[in-house]
Amino acid sequence: MPETPAVSRRTLMGGALASGAAVAGLGPGVSTAEAAPAAPTADGTPSRRPGQKSMANVPFDPYPTVRVGMIGLGNRGHGMSSGWAAVPGCTVTAVCDIRADRAGRTADRLAAEGRPRPAEYGGSADAYARMLRREDIDLVYIATPWEFHYEQGRAALLAGKHVLVELPIATRLDELWDLVDTSERTRRHLILAENCSYGRNELAMLKMAHDGLFGEVTNGHGGYLHDLRALLFSDTYYTDAWRRLWHTRSTASFYAMHGLAPVAAAMDINRGDRMTVLRATSTEPKGLADYRERFVPKSHPSWKETYINGDLVTCLIDTARGRVIRAEHDVSSPRPYSRINSLAGSRGIFEDYAGVTSASGGRVYIEPDHSGHSWRAFDAYRKEFDHWLWRKIGDDAANNGGHGGMDYVLQWRTVQQMRAGLVPDMDVYDGAVWCSPIPLSVKSLAAGGRPVAVPDFTRGSWVNHRTGLDSRPSEMPPVV
């Protein structure tokens, strides 16, 4: 079956890429010829080229100071700039946006906060490639529209930089494989900026699972349920309506990673288990057209659009150890926000957001502590299983980061791992499999909801248990 509907595959699942996307420079030991796609094996897995090795368990080289270059300075990128500058031992050295005024706005903000003023790039689609030629950038943070993530992330790797990419890292299977291979060839890490993996409840849930409180974990449920209708039709929030336009291109589970990733981490996906099969269902696309009919003037350009993405796209995912994950995506319906964040096993269950019974926002039922078929408050469990990162920097996170502080925890931990020379909590294999439901849901839905295979991006190393987000306490190196 085709990977996408009848629309151009590049337009549909890759986006209209920026011009001037030529590689800004090649990483260590990488030639232009090696950047070509690898020939697949019999099961469709691209072969590693001679000398290409896994990036699992590969630590960062220690950096005395982490110098960040930012690409994309809209709502998300601009909002994250202060957090990067606030992390000890981190500085923003360059900022880039195709709209030069946005680069200036972010530079002005950092300077007003007493930070060194970063160099500014913008005014053209290839401005980011010029920025990547700088030698004073160690980490590239990408917060552009989805259609540019793959090309910009790949270019940053080939320029010898580590990369942190907002969701998703790519939207096509061939692009996900290429990012895995490019990371392995350049020996540079590419990480999905999955801030929800650092959520306080999510990390407590992970620790409880790994300590056996749920018994044998059998299933999990996560997703992204967020009424974005007003923002999708806003003329200012998503530049050029980029996010709404994805709903005219494909039926896909675009953005379930916020709920999927924490459940996958608790199940040790890529660290003792792996996703094997996905099958998708979708409701009819009713929400956006209905909202437009009631609230959007007939003169608005959106009236020329036809929405084809289902309001609720649900993916059922099997794992090698017999578990089941349900991942959902819905941004087109009137409903309270939820990432669902639920994990269940032979001895208990945790649920977040739904039917809140405690100040922490979660509810729990665990044997032998509980009986009587009644939910109990999660507060005491979160206090007991609070992750060391939140115990250490929770106050700083509240003062410096959005989304309840988990943005700053992501930034602080990324910088700390780079400065201390640690293995990243999340790697390119995690990013690839967490984003794979985007193209896999397209394939499954095009085949009437039939199951499709989930690639093993680790090429077999998933069988090895290794540390991830369940990290041990460590210190931020002192700033000299």
C-alpha positions as CSV (number, residue, x, y, z in Angstrom):
1,M,0.0,0.0,0.0
2,P,1.2,3.6,-0.6
3,E,2.6,5.4,2.4
4,T,0.3,8.3,1.8
5,P,-3.0,9.2,0.0
6,A,-3.0,10.4,-3.6
7,V,-1.4,13.8,-2.9
8,S,2.3,14.1,-3.6
9,R,4.2,12.1,-1.0
10,R,6.7,14.9,-0.5
11,T,4.0,17.5,0.0
12,L,1.9,15.2,2.1
13,M,4.3,13.6,4.6
14,G,7.4,15.6,4.1
15,G,6.2,19.1,3.6
16,A,7.4,21.8,1.3
17,L,11.0,21.9,2.3
18,A,12.9,25.1,2.6
19,S,15.1,26.0,-0.4
20,G,18.8,26.1,0.1
21,A,18.7,22.9,2.2
22,A,22.2,21.9,1.1
23,V,24.3,20.4,3.9
24,A,26.1,23.1,5.8
25,G,29.0,20.9,6.5
26,L,29.7,17.2,7.1
27,G,30.3,15.6,10.4
28,P,33.4,13.7,11.3
29,G,34.3,11.0,8.9
30,V,31.2,11.4,6.7
31,S,31.4,11.7,3.0
32,T,28.7,12.9,0.6
33,A,28.4,9.4,-0.9
34,E,27.8,7.9,2.6
35,A,24.8,10.3,3.0
36,A,22.9,8.4,0.3
37,P,20.1,6.0,1.6
38,A,21.3,2.5,2.6
39,A,20.2,-0.5,0.7
40,P,17.4,-2.4,2.6
41,T,17.7,-5.9,3.9
42,A,15.2,-8.6,3.1
43,D,12.7,-7.4,5.7
44,G,13.0,-3.8,4.5
45,T,15.4,-2.6,7.2
46,P,18.1,-0.3,5.8
47,S,21.5,-1.9,6.1
48,R,24.2,-0.2,8.1
49,R,27.2,0.8,6.0
50,P,30.7,-0.3,6.9
51,G,31.8,1.5,10.0
52,Q,28.3,2.7,10.9
53,K,27.5,1.8,14.5
54,S,24.7,2.1,17.0
55,M,24.3,5.3,19.0
56,A,22.7,3.4,22.0
57,N,24.6,3.9,25.2
58,V,26.9,6.4,23.5
59,P,27.7,9.3,25.9
60,F,28.2,12.9,24.9
61,D,31.7,14.2,24.7
62,P,31.9,16.6,27.7
63,Y,31.3,20.3,26.9
64,P,32.5,22.9,29.4
65,T,29.7,25.2,28.1
66,V,26.8,24.1,25.8
67,R,26.4,26.6,23.0
68,V,22.9,26.5,21.5
69,G,21.8,27.6,18.1
70,M,18.0,28.0,17.7
71,I,16.1,27.5,14.4
72,G,12.5,28.6,14.4
73,L,11.4,31.5,16.7
74,G,7.6,31.5,16.6
75,N,5.6,30.9,19.7
76,R,7.4,27.8,20.8
77,G,11.0,28.7,19.9
78,H,10.8,32.2,21.2
79,G,9.3,31.0,24.4
80,M,12.0,28.4,25.0
81,S,14.9,30.9,24.5
82,S,14.9,32.2,28.1
83,G,14.9,28.6,29.5
84,W,18.0,27.7,27.5
85,A,19.8,30.8,28.7
86,A,18.8,30.2,32.3
87,V,20.4,26.7,32.5
88,P,23.8,26.8,34.2
89,G,26.6,26.4,31.7
90,C,24.5,27.1,28.7
91,T,24.4,30.1,26.3
92,V,22.4,30.9,23.2
93,T,25.0,31.9,20.6
94,A,22.8,32.2,17.5
95,V,19.1,32.4,16.6
96,C,17.5,31.9,13.2
97,D,14.1,32.4,11.7
98,I,13.1,32.9,8.0
99,R,11.4,36.1,9.3
100,A,14.4,38.2,10.4
101,D,12.3,40.3,12.8
102,R,11.7,37.2,14.9
103,A,15.4,36.6,15.2
104,G,15.8,40.2,16.3
105,R,12.9,39.9,18.8
106,T,14.5,36.8,20.5
107,A,17.9,38.4,20.5
108,D,16.4,41.5,22.1
109,R,14.7,39.4,24.8
110,L,17.9,37.6,25.8
111,A,19.9,40.8,25.9
112,A,17.2,42.4,28.0
113,E,17.5,39.5,30.4
114,G,21.2,40.2,30.8
115,R,22.4,37.4,28.5
116,P,25.0,37.7,25.8
117,R,23.2,38.8,22.6
118,P,23.2,36.0,20.1
119,A,24.1,36.3,16.4
120,E,21.0,36.7,14.2
121,Y,20.1,34.8,11.0
122,G,17.0,35.2,8.9
123,G,15.4,36.7,5.8
124,S,15.7,33.6,3.6
125,A,14.8,30.0,3.6
126,D,18.5,28.9,3.7
127,A,19.4,31.2,6.6
128,Y,19.6,28.2,8.9
129,A,22.2,26.5,6.7
130,R,24.4,29.6,7.0
131,M,24.0,29.5,10.8
132,L,25.0,25.8,10.9
133,R,28.4,26.8,9.5
134,R,29.3,28.5,12.8
135,E,31.8,26.7,15.0
136,D,30.4,28.0,18.2
137,I,27.3,25.8,18.2
138,D,27.2,22.5,20.0
139,L,23.5,21.9,20.1
140,V,20.9,22.9,17.6
141,Y,17.3,23.3,18.8
142,I,14.7,23.2,16.1
143,A,11.2,24.6,16.6
144,T,10.0,25.2,13.0
145,P,6.8,23.8,11.4
146,W,6.7,20.0,11.1
147,E,7.5,19.9,7.4
148,F,11.0,21.3,8.0
149,H,12.1,19.2,10.9
150,Y,13.7,16.3,8.9
151,E,15.7,18.5,6.5
152,Q,16.9,20.9,9.2
153,G,17.7,18.1,11.7
154,R,19.6,16.1,9.1
155,A,21.6,19.2,8.0
156,A,22.5,19.9,11.7
157,L,23.8,16.4,12.1
158,L,25.9,16.6,9.0
159,A,27.2,19.9,10.2
160,G,28.6,18.1,13.3
161,K,26.1,19.3,15.8
162,H,23.9,17.5,18.3
163,V,20.2,18.2,17.7
164,L,17.1,18.5,19.8
165,V,14.0,18.6,17.6
166,E,10.4,19.5,18.5
167,L,7.8,17.0,17.7
168,P,8.0,15.2,15.3
169,I,11.5,14.6,14.2
170,A,10.1,13.5,10.8
171,T,6.8,12.4,9.3
172,R,7.8,9.7,6.8
173,L,9.4,6.2,7.4
174,D,12.2,6.8,5.0
175,E,13.0,10.1,6.7
176,L,13.0,8.5,10.2
177,W,15.4,5.8,8.9
178,D,17.6,8.4,7.4
179,L,17.9,10.4,10.6
180,V,18.8,7.1,12.4
181,D,21.5,6.4,9.9
182,T,22.8,10.0,9.8
183,S,23.1,10.0,13.6
184,E,25.0,6.8,13.5
185,R,27.3,8.0,10.8
186,T,28.0,11.4,12.2
187,R,28.2,10.1,15.8
188,R,26.0,12.9,16.9
189,H,22.8,12.6,18.9
190,L,19.4,13.6,17.5
191,I,16.8,13.7,20.3
192,L,13.0,14.3,20.1
193,A,12.2,17.3,22.4
194,E,9.6,15.2,24.2
195,N,9.0,17.5,27.2
196,C,6.1,15.4,28.5
197,S,8.5,12.5,29.1
198,Y,9.9,14.8,31.9
199,G,6.5,15.5,33.4
200,R,6.4,15.0,37.1
201,N,3.5,12.5,37.1
202,E,4.9,10.7,34.0
203,L,8.3,10.2,35.7
204,A,6.7,9.0,38.9
205,M,4.6,6.6,36.9
206,L,7.7,5.3,35.3
207,K,9.5,4.7,38.6
208,M,6.4,3.0,40.1
209,A,6.3,0.6,37.0
210,H,10.0,-0.2,37.3
211,D,9.7,-0.8,41.0
212,G,6.9,-3.3,40.3
213,L,3.9,-1.6,41.9
214,F,1.7,-2.4,38.9
215,G,2.8,-6.0,38.8
216,E,3.3,-7.2,35.3
217,V,2.5,-4.3,33.1
218,T,0.1,-5.3,30.4
219,N,-1.2,-2.2,28.8
220,G,-1.0,1.6,28.6
221,H,-3.0,4.5,27.1
222,G,-1.7,7.8,26.1
223,G,-2.2,10.5,23.5
224,Y,-2.9,14.2,22.8
225,L,-6.4,15.4,23.3
226,H,-6.4,19.1,23.0
227,D,-9.1,21.4,21.6
228,L,-7.0,23.5,19.2
229,R,-9.8,24.7,17.0
230,A,-9.6,28.4,17.9
231,L,-5.8,28.4,17.5
232,L,-5.9,26.5,14.3
233,F,-8.2,29.2,12.8
234,S,-6.2,32.0,14.3
235,D,-4.4,34.2,11.7
236,T,-1.5,34.9,14.0
237,Y,-0.8,31.8,16.2
238,Y,0.4,29.2,13.6
239,T,2.3,31.2,10.9
240,D,0.7,30.8,7.5
241,A,-1.8,28.3,9.0
242,W,0.8,25.6,8.7
243,R,-0.7,23.3,11.4
244,R,-4.3,23.6,10.1
245,L,-3.1,22.8,6.6
246,W,-1.9,19.4,7.7
247,H,-5.5,18.5,8.3
248,T,-6.1,19.0,4.5
249,R,-3.3,16.6,3.5
250,S,-3.7,13.3,5.3
251,T,-5.5,11.1,7.7
252,A,-2.8,10.4,10.3
253,S,-2.1,10.4,14.0
254,F,0.0,13.5,13.9
255,Y,0.9,14.3,17.5
256,A,0.2,11.4,19.9
257,M,3.8,11.3,21.1
258,H,3.1,13.5,24.2
259,G,1.1,10.6,25.7
260,L,2.7,7.7,23.8
261,A,6.3,8.4,24.9
262,P,5.9,8.2,28.7
263,V,3.9,5.0,28.4
264,A,6.6,3.6,26.1
265,A,9.3,4.6,28.6
266,A,7.5,2.8,31.4
267,M,7.3,-0.3,29.2
268,D,11.0,-0.2,28.4
269,I,10.4,0.2,24.7
270,N,13.8,0.0,22.9
271,R,15.2,-1.2,26.3
272,G,13.9,-4.8,26.6
273,D,10.7,-4.5,24.6
274,R,9.7,-3.0,21.3
275,M,6.7,-2.0,19.3
276,T,5.9,-4.6,16.6
277,V,2.5,-4.0,15.0
278,L,0.2,-1.0,14.7
279,R,-3.4,-0.7,13.5
280,A,-5.3,2.5,13.2
281,T,-8.9,3.7,13.2
282,S,-10.3,7.1,12.5
283,T,-13.5,9.0,13.0
284,E,-15.0,11.2,10.3
285,P,-13.5,14.7,10.0
286,K,-16.3,16.8,11.4
287,G,-14.9,19.2,14.0
288,L,-12.9,21.7,12.0
289,A,-15.6,22.2,9.4
290,D,-18.3,22.6,12.0
291,Y,-16.2,25.1,13.9
292,R,-15.6,27.1,10.7
293,E,-19.3,27.1,9.9
294,R,-20.2,28.6,13.3
295,F,-17.3,31.0,14.0
296,V,-15.2,31.8,11.0
297,P,-16.2,34.6,8.5
298,K,-17.0,33.5,5.0
299,S,-14.2,35.8,3.8
300,H,-11.6,33.8,5.6
301,P,-9.1,31.8,3.4
302,S,-9.9,28.6,5.3
303,W,-13.2,28.4,3.4
304,K,-11.2,27.2,0.4
305,E,-10.0,24.2,2.4
306,T,-11.3,20.6,2.7
307,Y,-10.4,18.8,5.9
308,I,-9.7,15.1,5.6
309,N,-8.0,14.2,8.8
310,G,-10.3,12.4,11.2
311,D,-11.1,14.1,14.5
312,L,-10.0,11.1,16.6
313,V,-7.3,8.9,15.3
314,T,-6.6,5.9,17.5
315,C,-3.6,3.5,17.1
316,L,-3.5,0.1,18.8
317,I,0.2,-0.9,19.1
318,D,1.4,-4.4,20.1
319,T,4.8,-5.0,21.7
320,A,7.1,-8.0,21.5
321,R,6.3,-8.9,25.1
322,G,2.6,-9.0,24.5
323,R,1.6,-5.6,25.8
324,V,-0.8,-3.3,24.1
325,I,-0.6,0.5,23.9
326,R,-3.5,2.7,22.8
327,A,-2.4,6.1,21.4
328,E,-4.9,8.7,20.5
329,H,-4.9,12.1,18.7
330,D,-7.7,14.6,18.6
331,V,-7.3,18.4,18.3
332,S,-10.6,19.1,16.5
333,S,-13.2,18.3,19.1
334,P,-14.6,20.3,22.1
335,R,-13.1,18.5,25.1
336,P,-10.9,19.3,28.1
337,Y,-7.1,18.9,27.6
338,S,-5.6,15.4,28.4
339,R,-2.6,13.3,27.6
340,I,-4.4,10.4,29.2
341,N,-1.2,9.0,30.7
342,S,-2.4,5.6,32.0
343,L,-0.6,2.4,32.8
344,A,-2.0,-0.8,34.0
345,G,-0.8,-4.3,35.1
346,S,-1.7,-7.4,37.1
347,R,-1.6,-5.5,40.4
348,G,-2.9,-2.0,39.7
349,I,-3.5,1.0,37.5
350,F,-2.6,4.7,37.3
351,E,-4.6,7.3,35.4
352,D,-3.9,10.9,34.9
353,Y,-6.3,13.8,34.0
354,A,-9.5,11.7,34.0
355,G,-11.7,12.1,37.1
356,V,-9.0,13.9,39.1
357,T,-9.0,12.9,42.7
358,S,-5.9,14.6,44.0
359,A,-3.9,17.8,43.9
360,S,-1.3,16.0,41.7
361,G,-4.0,15.4,39.0
362,G,-3.8,11.7,39.1
363,R,-5.7,8.7,40.5
364,V,-4.5,5.2,41.4
365,Y,-5.6,1.8,42.5
366,I,-3.0,-0.7,43.6
367,E,-3.2,-4.0,45.4
368,P,-2.7,-4.8,48.3
369,D,-2.9,-1.1,49.3
370,H,-6.4,-0.6,47.9
371,S,-9.7,-2.4,47.7
372,G,-13.3,-1.7,47.3
373,H,-13.2,-0.8,43.6
374,S,-12.6,2.9,44.4
375,W,-10.0,5.2,43.0
376,R,-7.5,6.7,45.5
377,A,-5.5,9.9,45.5
378,F,-2.1,9.8,43.8
379,D,-0.4,12.4,46.0
380,A,1.3,10.1,48.4
381,Y,2.7,7.9,45.6
382,R,4.0,10.9,43.7
383,K,5.8,12.1,46.8
384,E,7.4,8.7,47.4
385,F,8.3,8.1,43.7
386,D,9.1,11.7,42.7
387,H,12.0,11.5,40.2
388,W,15.3,12.9,41.4
389,L,15.2,15.6,38.7
390,W,12.1,17.1,40.1
391,R,13.4,16.9,43.7
392,K,16.6,18.6,42.5
393,I,15.4,21.4,40.2
394,G,11.6,21.5,40.6
395,D,11.7,25.0,42.1
396,D,13.9,26.2,39.2
397,A,11.6,24.5,36.7
398,A,8.6,26.3,38.1
399,N,10.4,29.7,37.7
400,N,12.0,29.2,34.3
401,G,9.9,26.9,32.2
402,G,6.5,26.5,30.7
403,H,4.1,23.5,30.7
404,G,4.3,23.2,34.5
405,G,8.1,23.3,34.5
406,M,8.7,20.2,32.3
407,D,10.1,22.4,29.5
408,Y,13.0,23.6,31.8
409,V,13.6,20.0,33.1
410,L,14.1,18.9,29.5
411,Q,16.5,21.8,28.9
412,W,18.4,21.4,32.1
413,R,18.8,17.7,31.7
414,T,19.9,18.0,28.1
415,V,22.6,20.5,29.0
416,Q,23.6,18.5,32.1
417,Q,24.1,15.4,30.1
418,M,26.2,17.2,27.5
419,R,28.3,19.0,30.1
420,A,28.9,15.9,32.2
421,G,29.5,13.5,29.3
422,L,26.5,11.3,30.0
423,V,24.4,9.0,27.9
424,P,21.2,10.8,26.8
425,D,17.9,9.7,28.5
426,M,16.2,9.6,25.0
427,D,18.0,8.9,21.8
428,V,17.4,8.8,18.0
429,Y,15.8,5.4,18.2
430,D,13.2,6.6,20.8
431,G,12.4,9.6,18.6
432,A,12.0,7.4,15.5
433,V,9.7,4.9,17.1
434,W,7.6,7.5,18.9
435,C,7.1,9.4,15.7
436,S,6.5,6.3,13.5
437,P,2.7,6.2,14.2
438,I,2.4,9.2,11.9
439,P,3.3,7.3,8.7
440,L,2.2,4.0,10.0
441,S,-1.3,5.2,10.8
442,V,-1.5,6.5,7.2
443,K,-0.6,3.1,5.9
444,S,-3.0,1.2,8.2
445,L,-5.9,3.5,7.4
446,A,-5.3,3.3,3.7
447,A,-5.5,-0.5,4.1
448,G,-8.8,-0.3,5.9
449,G,-7.3,-0.4,9.4
450,R,-5.2,-3.5,8.8
451,P,-2.1,-4.1,11.0
452,V,1.2,-2.8,9.7
453,A,4.7,-3.7,11.0
454,V,6.5,-1.2,13.2
455,P,10.2,-1.0,12.1
456,D,12.9,-2.0,14.6
457,F,15.0,1.2,14.4
458,T,17.5,-0.3,16.9
459,R,18.3,-3.1,14.5
460,G,18.1,-5.7,17.2
461,S,19.5,-3.9,20.2
462,W,16.1,-3.4,21.8
463,V,16.6,-6.8,23.6
464,N,19.2,-5.2,25.8
465,H,18.0,-3.6,29.0
466,R,19.5,-0.2,29.5
467,T,18.9,3.0,31.4
468,G,16.8,5.7,30.0
469,L,14.5,8.2,31.7
470,D,14.9,6.1,34.9
471,S,18.3,7.7,35.4
472,R,20.3,7.8,38.6
473,P,21.0,11.1,40.3
474,S,23.9,13.1,39.0
475,E,25.2,16.6,39.3
476,M,25.5,19.5,37.0
477,P,29.2,20.3,36.6
478,P,30.2,23.6,38.2
479,V,30.4,26.6,35.9
480,V,34.0,27.7,35.7
